[in-house]
Amino acid sequence: AVVSTQSTGGSYGTERNYVVLSSINANLADLGSLFNHLPCYEQFKAMRRKIFSPILSEVGWEKKDTDGHTDALLRNMLIGTLGHSGDTEVIEKCREMFKLHSKEVDNGAGKLIPADIRGSVYSTVRNSGGGDEYEELLKLFKNTDLHEERDRIQRVLGCGPDAELRGKTLDFALSDAVRSNDTPFVIAGVAKAGWEGREQTWAFVKNNYPIFLERYAGGFLFQRLVQTTCASFVDMDKYKDVEKFFSENKAPSAERAIKQSLEGIKLRCSWLQRDGEAVAQWFKDHGF
């Protein structure tokens, strides 16, 4: 099933409908999370670049007079996907835009990033950058009163490869700078940073569990926190760890989320065991 989905994704080279492409992208992202800890993940990113790069070239970076609402959504999705897939042209373009945006905010000597692609540009810059970009994003966060802009920034702070900066983001999520209702979404940004981000987030949640239980017990945000933190593991040792932790730390309001997360881990492990070798072979056969 995984291999057939990969093959199908490559047959949509002429597709430009946002709904269709968004569905393909979401399914590929789910697949990528199954093996982003394996060597073939680099080949997976190459496949995504091959699928989506020609589409961004056609759609372009600038808003057109003929654009509808879904065109803006498509452009934003393509930039984010390609930026996180290692597309060097997209990464460089995002970094240039980010520098000009920061200059404009500082002294009016640059150019603001259009709001409809700003989240993806921020995310790409953060994912491909280091401490300087992180601090600049924090500066932008602190210097705006607009919650929409703050939310864009805080959701991407944790998506980079640097473990120290991810840890800083997790601490930031529990600070007074972040609204209590926003904290789970900031943490989710770290959990999405590959298998290392997942493990780091899970350790953080366990270490700070009493705080989360006091804040969110009984609400949907606690369930979301559980699922965001646990459901994407692809390791039966982690299954046992999650199961053991919640057996010793009861959370009645999140029982369903815990059960679904554990079922999800089992299912993902089964998928990887069943299709892992076939996926790696598919990439070799198709020259990635």
C-alpha positions in Angstrom: 0.0 0.0 0.0 2.8 2.4 0.8 4.6 1.7 -2.4 1.4 2.1 -4.5 0.8 5.4 -2.8 4.3 6.6 -3.8 3.8 5.5 -7.4 0.4 7.2 -7.5 1.9 10.4 -6.1 4.3 10.6 -9.1 1.4 10.4 -11.6 -0.1 13.7 -10.6 2.5 15.9 -12.4 -0.1 17.9 -14.2 -2.5 18.3 -11.2 -3.0 21.8 -10.0 -6.1 21.4 -7.8 -5.3 22.4 -4.2 -7.6 19.9 -2.6 -6.1 17.0 -4.5 -2.5 18.1 -4.0 -3.1 18.8 -0.4 -4.4 15.3 0.1 -1.3 13.8 -1.7 1.0 16.0 0.4 -0.7 15.0 3.7 -0.4 11.3 2.8 3.2 11.6 1.8 3.9 13.5 5.1 2.4 10.6 7.0 4.5 8.1 5.1 7.6 10.2 5.7 7.0 10.1 9.4 7.2 6.3 9.2 10.8 6.3 8.0 12.3 9.7 8.8 14.8 7.8 11.0 16.0 5.6 8.1 18.6 6.3 5.4 15.9 6.2 2.7 14.3 9.4 4.1 16.7 11.5 2.0 15.4 9.7 -1.1 11.9 10.3 0.1 12.6 14.1 0.2 14.1 13.9 -3.3 10.8 12.3 -4.5 8.8 15.1 -2.9 11.0 17.7 -4.7 10.4 15.9 -8.0 6.7 16.0 -7.5 6.2 19.5 -6.2 9.0 21.6 -7.6 7.6 21.9 -11.1 4.2 22.9 -9.6 5.7 25.8 -7.6 7.6 26.9 -10.7 4.2 27.3 -12.5 2.3 28.7 -9.5 5.1 31.2 -8.7 5.9 33.0 -5.5 3.9 36.2 -6.1 0.2 36.6 -5.9 -1.5 36.9 -9.2 -4.7 38.9 -10.1 -6.3 35.7 -11.3 -5.6 33.8 -8.0 -8.4 32.4 -6.0 -8.4 31.5 -2.4 -7.1 28.0 -3.0 -4.2 29.3 -5.1 -2.8 31.1 -2.1 -3.2 28.0 0.0 -1.4 25.9 -2.7 1.5 28.3 -2.9 2.0 28.3 0.9 1.8 24.5 1.0 4.3 24.1 -1.9 6.9 26.4 -0.3 6.7 24.7 3.1 6.8 21.2 1.6 9.8 22.0 -0.6 11.6 23.9 2.1 11.4 21.0 4.4 12.4 18.6 1.6 15.8 20.2 1.1 15.0 22.2 -2.1 18.0 24.5 -2.2 16.4 27.1 -4.4 13.4 27.4 -2.2 15.5 27.5 1.0 17.7 30.3 -0.4 14.6 32.3 -1.6 13.0 31.9 1.8 16.2 33.1 3.6 16.5 36.1 1.3 12.8 37.0 1.9 13.3 36.6 5.7 16.3 38.9 5.8 14.3 41.6 3.9 11.4 41.1 6.1 13.5 41.6 9.3 15.0 44.8 7.8 11.5 46.1 7.0 10.4 45.5 10.6 13.5 47.0 12.0 13.9 50.1 10.0 11.7 50.1 6.9 14.5 49.3 4.6 13.3 45.9 3.4 10.1 44.2 2.3 7.5 42.3 4.3 6.8 38.7 3.4 3.2 38.3 2.2 1.1 37.1 5.0 -0.3 34.1 3.0 3.1 32.5 2.7 4.8 33.9 5.8 4.3 30.8 7.9 6.0 28.5 5.3 8.8 31.0 4.8 9.4 31.2 8.6 9.2 27.4 8.9 11.7 26.8 6.1 14.1 29.4 7.5 13.9 27.9 11.0 14.3 24.3 9.7 17.4 25.2 7.6 18.9 27.7 9.9 20.5 27.9 13.3 20.8 30.1 16.3 20.8 33.4 14.5 17.5 32.7 12.7 16.0 31.4 15.9 16.9 34.6 17.8 15.6 36.7 14.9 12.3 34.9 15.0 12.1 35.4 18.8 12.7 39.0 18.3 9.9 39.3 15.7 7.7 37.4 18.2 8.4 39.8 21.0 8.0 42.9 18.9 4.5 42.2 17.7 1.2 42.4 19.4 -0.7 40.6 16.7 -1.6 37.1 17.9 -1.8 35.8 14.4 1.8 36.7 13.8 2.9 35.4 17.2 1.2 32.1 16.4 3.0 31.8 13.1 6.3 32.2 14.8 5.7 30.1 17.9 4.5 27.1 15.9 7.7 26.9 13.9 10.3 27.6 16.6 10.8 23.9 17.4 11.1 22.5 13.9 14.8 22.8 13.4 17.5 20.1 13.7 19.4 21.6 16.7 18.5 19.7 19.9 19.5 22.6 22.1 17.2 25.0 20.3 14.3 22.5 20.4 14.8 22.2 24.1 14.8 26.0 24.4 11.5 26.0 22.5 10.0 23.4 24.9 10.9 25.6 27.8 9.5 28.6 26.0 6.2 26.8 25.5 5.7 26.7 29.3 6.8 30.3 29.8 4.6 33.3 30.5 5.4 34.5 26.9 3.0 31.8 25.5 -0.7 31.6 26.2 -1.7 28.5 28.0 -4.0 27.5 25.2 -1.2 27.9 22.7 1.4 25.8 24.6 0.3 22.4 23.1 0.8 23.8 19.5 4.2 25.1 20.3 5.2 21.7 21.7 3.7 20.0 18.6 6.1 21.9 16.4 9.0 20.2 18.3 7.3 16.8 18.0 7.1 17.2 14.2 10.9 17.7 14.0 11.6 14.1 13.0 12.2 11.1 15.3 14.6 13.1 17.5 12.0 15.8 18.0 9.4 13.2 19.0 11.7 11.6 21.6 12.7 15.0 23.0 9.1 16.1 23.3 8.0 12.9 24.9 10.8 13.2 27.5 9.8 16.8 28.2 6.1 15.9 28.6 6.9 13.1 31.1 9.2 15.4 33.1 6.6 18.1 33.3 3.5 15.9 33.4 2.1 17.4 36.7 2.1 20.9 35.1 0.2 19.6 32.0 -2.2 17.6 34.0 -3.1 20.6 36.2 -3.4 22.9 33.2 -5.4 20.8 30.8 -6.9 17.7 32.5 -10.5 17.3 31.4 -10.1 19.4 28.2 -9.4 18.6 24.6 -6.0 20.3 24.7 -4.7 17.5 27.0 -5.9 14.9 24.5 -4.3 16.7 21.7 -1.0 16.9 23.7 -1.1 13.2 24.3 -1.7 12.4 20.6 0.8 14.9 19.3 3.5 13.6 21.7 2.9 9.8 21.4 1.0 8.7 18.3 3.9 9.1 15.8 6.4 6.7 17.3 7.5 3.8 15.2 9.1 1.7 17.9 7.6 -1.0 20.1 10.0 0.0 22.9 8.3 3.4 22.8 4.9 1.7 22.9 5.9 -0.1 26.1 7.2 3.2 27.5 4.0 5.1 26.7 1.8 2.3 28.0 3.8 2.0 31.3 3.9 5.8 31.9 0.1 6.2 31.6 -0.6 3.1 33.6 1.4 4.8 36.4 0.1 8.3 35.7 -3.7 8.1 35.2 -5.4 10.6 32.9 -9.1 9.6 32.8 -10.0 12.5 30.5 -7.5 11.3 27.9 -8.1 7.6 28.1 -9.4 7.5 24.5 -6.5 9.6 23.2 -4.0 7.3 25.0 -5.7 4.2 23.6 -5.7 5.6 20.1 -2.1 6.7 20.3 -1.0 3.2 21.4 -3.0 1.6 18.6 -1.4 4.1 16.2 2.1 3.1 17.3 1.3 -0.6 16.8 -0.1 0.1 13.4 2.9 2.2 12.3 5.3 -0.5 13.5 3.4 -3.1 11.5 3.4 -0.9 8.4 7.2 -0.3 8.7 7.8 -4.0 9.2 5.6 -4.9 6.2 6.7 -2.2 3.8 10.1 -0.9 4.9 12.2 -3.0 2.6 9.8 -2.5 -0.3 9.9 1.3 0.1 13.7 1.3 0.1 13.8 -0.9 -3.0 11.2 1.4 -4.7 13.5 4.4 -4.2 16.4 2.5 -5.8 14.3 1.3 -8.7 13.1 4.8 -9.5 16.6 6.4 -9.3 16.2 8.5 -6.1 
